[in-house]
Amino acid sequence: MVGYSGFNKYKWVAFFLAPSLLGLLTFIVLPMLASIGFALTDWTLPRQPNFIGLQNFQNLLNSAQFWNALRFTVLFILLYVPSVFVAALALGMFFNRKLPG
């Protein structure tokens, strides 16, 4: 192509990538950074945030309610996921058989 430079090509690449990168930044990266900031503070809405470091995580690991919820979540995953997999595989094999005629 006459007059087609490599720099011009990269401008088009940036033009087409910009919307998806902006969406990635807006909906994934910024909320993730904000949640890290929230996790490291003791912040109730009327007051100013108070930096407490990893104290929230220490409180979580010392909570019996957390360990109970984690136990039920793991149990649910260990029972539910294999049963859904087996049921889906059985249905797939059932509907994949040859029909007469």
N, C-alpha and C positions, 0 to 999 in steps of 0.2 A: 504494500500500500504506500503510495507516495505521500510523504509528509507525516507519516505515522511514527511518532517517537515513543520510546519506552516510558518517558515521563507522562505523556498523555494517557498511556495505557493505565498507569498507576492511579491517575486522577479518577478514571472511570471505576477502577476497583474500589477505591476509597468511597466514591459516590454511592456504589451499590452496597457496600458493607456498613456504611454509617448508620442507617436505620436499625439494623439488627444489633450493632454494637451499642447504640444508644439505648435500645430496649434491654439488652443484657445488663448494662450499667445501671439503668433505672430500676429494674425489677428484680435483679439478683445481687449485684455487687453492693450497691448502697444499702439495701435492707440487711444484708449479711453484716456489713460493718456496723450498722446501727444496733443490731442485736448483740453484737460483741460488746459495744459500749454500754448497752442496757444491762447486760449480764454482769458487768464489773462495777455497777453502781447500785446504791440503795435509793431508789427514786420513787417517791409517791407524788402524785401530780401537783398538789398545792405547794410543795416545797421544792427547793433546788436539789439537783442530783448530788449525792454524796458518794465519792469514790471509796469502795470498800475492797477492791481487788477480787481475790478468789473466795471471799467469805460466803458468797451465795452458793458456790459449788460445794464448799465444806458443809454448809447447812443441809444441802441436798443429800450428800452422801451419809450424813448422820441421821437422816429422817427415816423412820420405820415405814411411813406411808409411801415413800419413794421406792423402797425395796419391795414392798408388797405389790405396788403397781408394776414394777419391772418384772417381778416373778410371774404375774398374771399375763403380762404382755408376751413374755418369752414362751409361756405355756400355750397361749393362744396361737402364736406363730408356729410352734412345733406341731400342733394338732391341726390347725386350719389349712396351712399351705400344702402339706402332703395330701390331705383329704381332697382338697379342690383339684390338685394335680391328678390324682388317681381318678376322680370322677370325670374330669375333662378328657383324660386319656381313654377311659372306658366309653364315654359318649362318642368320641372321635372314632374309635375302633368299631363301635356299633353302627354308626352311620356311614362308614367307609366300606361296608361289605357289599358284595355283588348282589344285585336285585335280579330276581328271575324275569326272563323275558327279553 
